[in-house]
C-alpha cells in the first residue's frame, strides 16, 4: 500500500480534500494511507518553539533543524524519499508525479515562516519541489498538488477504481 507522510505544523488541515472524491474513496478503501506528523511535537521547550533566527544572520525566522531532524528520524526509514515543498525547488510536473507514484512511501515536509534551515536539506538529502511561482499563507496547502498528481498517476489507484488498467493517467486525459 502506498503511504504519504506529511510533516507539518498544521496537521488539522489533513486529510481535508483527500477525504473527498476519488481520493477519499481510495483512502476509505485503504488503497493508500495518509499519515500526519506534527513537527511541533518534537520541540523540547514548554512553549513548543519550532522557529529561530537564521544561522549566520538574516531576516525572518526559520524552522529549526534540530526539531525537523528529530521528527524525520522518528518517522522515516533511510530509503524513503523526503520532499521539501519550496518555491525554489524543481517545478512539479507530470514526470515528477510519475516518479513519485513509483515510491511506496513519500515524506512531504511543509515549511513555515521564511522556510527551513538549509542545513537540514543538505544533511538529509531532501529534494526540493515547487508547485509554482506564487505565495501561500502556509506551505501545507501545497501538499495537495503533488498528492493529486501522484495518486492519479499510480497504477493501483486507477485499476482499483476500474477506470482503466493503464499505468499512466495521462492516457485517459484525452478521453
DOLOZA-109916 format. One record per residue: residue in one letter; y, z, x of N, C-alpha, C, O, CB in turn. Coordinates in steps of 0.05 Angstrom, whole numbers, plus 5000, padded with zeros to 4 digits. Each point is the difference from the previous one (the first is absolute). Glycine has a CB too. Example, Ala and Ser with C-alpha at 12.3 -4.5 7.8 and 13.67 -1.06 7.14 Angstrom:
A488651565264502450004982502450005018500050135021497750124941
S504449615031502450015016502250144985502250045010496549535014
// end
This chain:
X497650005017502450004983502550005018500150145020497450104943
X504549615029502549985014501750254994500050104977499849405021
X501550615023501750234996502849955012500249905022495850404979
X506049764983502850005010500950295002499850154980501249395000
X500050535043501050275004503049985006500849865018494650315000
X506149974966503049985002501150275010499650204988500549464975
X501250325060501450235012502950004991501449815007495450205034
X504050194944502749994988501150284996498550205000500249374977
X503950445020501350254992500150034970500850204989502049795053
X496449804944500249994970497349924988499849794988505050095015
X493250295000497349934989500049974969498249874989499850365050
X504049894948500149984971500649724990499749944976501750545023
X499549345019500549724992497449854995500149784989504250235038
X493550104982497549854999497950154982500050255001500949565045
X497550054939499449725002502249824987500049765006495250364995
X506549984982502149844988499149744990498249994983504950235048
X498049554979499249744990497149925006498949824987505750055019
X494150285012497149945005498250104978497649945000503450085048
X500150124933498450104977500149794977498850054979502250435034
X500449314990500549804979498649745006499449935023505050294967
X495249624989499049735002497349985015498350184998506349675001
X495049935015497549955014499550215022497750085005502849444985
X501650575022499750205021499150274989498350135012505349645015
X497550304950499250254987497149984991498550205003506149884982
X494649695005497249964991498150035024498050134999503649574963
X499250165060498350025024499950285011497950095010503349445001
X501050624988500150285009498250174982498550175011506249775006
X495450024957498350164981497149935004498350184996505549834971
X495649745040497249925004499050075028497849925008502949714959
X501150505048499350095028499349765018498350025017500150414964
X503149355015499749785019501750045025499549875020499649834941
X502950475037501650085022501050284996500050104977501349425032
X499550615012500950284998502850025012500749875019494550294984
X506450014984502750055010500250305007499550174984502449464987
X498750425054500350275010502850045009501249845014494050185000
X506050214978502750065007500050235020498650204996503149654959
X499950135066500350215020503050085000501749845006494349995022
X504550424965502750105000500750095029499050205009500749954942
X502049705062500750055028501350285002499650145020501149374988
X500750584972501450265001497950235002500750215010503049604962
X493950155020497950205002499350075029498850205006499449644951
X502649995062499550045028502350125016499850045024497149584973
X505250444989502350145012499250305004498450114984505049574995
X497650445042499150275006502050224994499350245000497949555035
X505350144960501950214994500150064970498949854984503850005056
X498650374953500050094972501549804982499650014975500250465041
X502049374994501549814984498649734998501049824987503250425026
X493549735001498649745000501749775010500049794989497250384973
X504249885060501849805012498549785013498250055016505250314991
X497249394986498649775011501849825016499049805011497950234950
X505750035041501949825014501450145022500150255001500549504957
X500550105060501550105023501849785010499749774993496650565019
X505649755005501749805012498449825019498050095011506050234985
X496949445009498549825018499850115028501950105011499649514961
X496250365040499550075028501849825017499849764998495450404993
X506549955026501849845016502649954987501749865012494349945009
X504550304955502549974987500149774980498049864997504150325043
X500149804947500349794979500750134974499950244997496849465027
X503950134956500850104974497650034982497949885004506649915002
X495850364973498050034979497850195008500150135020500949414966
X496950464997497750175004497549834999499949804985502550604994
X495649685036497549875001497750194992500350245003501449455033
X496250194953497650174995498850085027499849845018499349924937
X500150495047499150115025497249905007498249994983504550425008
X496949515034497449895009497850215000497749924995504849755032
X498150584978497950205000498750044973497650034997504750205040
X499449754942499050044973498449764991497850024988506150275001
X497149475017498649754993497349995015498049924989506449845002
X495750325034497650005016497850184988497749924999505149995042
X498050334951498050184987498949894975497650024995504850375024
X499349484965499049884975498049785005498049974987506450144991
X496349725042498249785008497350115011497949904992506149815017
X496250485009497550115013498250124979497549975002505150115039
X498550064939498350134980498949814979498250084986504550325022
X498349364991499249834977498949735007499149854983504350384993
X496649695050499149735007497950015022499650205014504949624973
X494149965016498249955022501349815019501849854992494150234979
X503349935054501349835021499849714993501949855006497050495027
X499049574954499649714995501749904976500149764996495350295022
X505850134967501549914976502849905007501450115018496050234956
X503449455013502649885004502150174987499750104978498349445023
X504250505013502350154990502449815000500649875020497650584997
X503149544960502349824996502550174993499950164982497149465004
X505150335029502650134993501749794986500549785011499350535029
X501049754936501649824984502950025009501350214994495549824966
X504249775053502650015014501549744997498849795001499350545032
X504549684964501649754998499949835026500649774999502350464967
X496449895056500049855025497249895007499649895022504250394994
X494249774967497349915005499649704994501949864992496650594998
X499149465015499349724993500049974970499150174985498149795057
X504049824949500349954971497349974986498449835009506049955000
X495150384971497649994984499649724987501949904988498450605004
X497449385012499449744988497149994992498550195003505249605025
X495449984963497349964991497950045022497950114996503849584970
X499050225058498150045023499650295006497750095005503849475014
X500650604980499750295004498450124978498350175005506149855019
X496149894951498450104977497149945004498350184994505749764976
X495349825039497249935005498850185021497750104997503249434990
X500650525035499050175021499550294990498050125005504549605029
X499450384950499750274989497750024981498750214998506249855007
X494549724981497850014980497350025014498050074987504849664982
X497150225057497550025015499550285011497950065011502549465000
X501650664986499750275009498750174979500449974976503749985052
X494350244981498850194981501950224992500050104978495549815042
X506350164999502050214995502649905012500149905023496550474978
X505649664984502649945010501750254996500150124979499549395010
X501850575033501850234999502849905001500849865018495950435005
X504849784956502849914998501950235004499950204985498849434983
X502950355053501950225007502749934989501249805008496250315034
X503650064940502749954988502050175015499850255001498149654954
X504149975055502250145014502050114980499949944976499449775064
X502650444970502250104984502350065019499649985024497350214940
X505349895026502450055016500749745015500149794988498750705017
X501749525021500549765016497549875010500149805014504350405000
X493349914979497449895008498450225013500350234995501749315012
X496150375011498450195014500549975030500949805010495650184954
X502850235051500450015028498349785013497649994995503450515004
X500249345018498649775013497650095016498149845002506349935001
X495650475007497750095017497450004984497949955012505250335014
X496949774948497650014985498949714997497549964999504050454976
X500249405023499149724997498649905025497949874999505950044971
X497350165054498849905025497550165007498149885011506449985004
X495450394980497650165008497749964981497750065008505350275013
X497449584955497949974980499349714994498449954983503150484998
X499749385033499549724995500449934971498249884987498650115052
X505450094950500649964971501449734997502049945014498450564978
X498749344990501149734995502350034980499850144980495849635029
X506650094996502350004982500049754983499849785010502850505023
X497749764941500149784981502450044982500650224991494449725010
X506449844994502450004982499449854975498549805001504650235039
X498050064937499749854976502549834994500149864980496850495002
X505049665036502449844996502550125011500050235010497949594950
X504250035039502650085012501850124979502049884992497549765043
X499850604957501650154980499650305003498150085015501749534953
X501850555020499950295003498950124974500749934978503250065054
X494250204972498950154977500850295002500650105022495549594976
X504050454980500850285001497850175014500750205013502049744944
X494949985040497850135015498049785007499349844983501350614993
X498449565048498149795009497450034986498449815001503850185043
X497350234943497550044985499749784978497749924994502550575014
X502049414982499949794980498849745012498749854985505350354991
X496449765049499049755013497049995002498949785005505350215021
X494450234970497150005001498949814979497849895003502250585014
X501449494961499049854978499549715007497949894993504650414977
X499249575045499749725007497449945016498549834992506550125007
X494650195023497549955015497550064984498049875003504550235039
X497650114942497750074984499449784980497649934996503350565010
X501149414980499549794981498949765014498249864990505550304981
X497349785053499149775015497150025009498449824995506250125020
X494750294998497350005011497950084979497749925004504350205039
X498750024936498050044979499349744986497749944994504050534999
X500449375002499549744987498549815018498649824991505550244982
X496249975053498649825019497150085005498549835010505950095011
X494850314971497450095008497849904981500350004976501850405045
X495749524991497849884985498950194979499549914978499449825063
X500650524966498750184980501750034975498950024978499050235059
X504749754966501850034977499849764981499850044976503350245052
X497049494983499949764984497249964987499949944976503649855054
X494450254985497349964990499550214978499049934979499449885065
X502250444961499450214981501449954973498950064979500550265059
X503049584963501549944975499349734988501249924980502550375038
X494349584994499049744990502149794997499849834981496750434996
X505449735041502049794999498849755012499949794987503950545016
X495349695021498649785015498750145023500550235006502849404980
X495050225028498750125024501249895026498649985020497250074954
X506849895025501449915023500750235018500550224991501349394984
X498250355051500750215019503050015005501050175014494649785007
X505949864967502849985005501549954973499649794988499650045059
X502350374945501449984974501949774998500649914978499050585019
X501449405025501949784999498849764987501549834990500650345051
X495349804959498749774987500550014970500349794987496150205048
X503850254954500450034971502949964992500549954976495750365024
X505649715018502949984994500749734987501849994984499150335054
X497749474970500749744990499049954972500649794988499250055059
X498650344941499049954973502250024979499449974976496250225038
// end
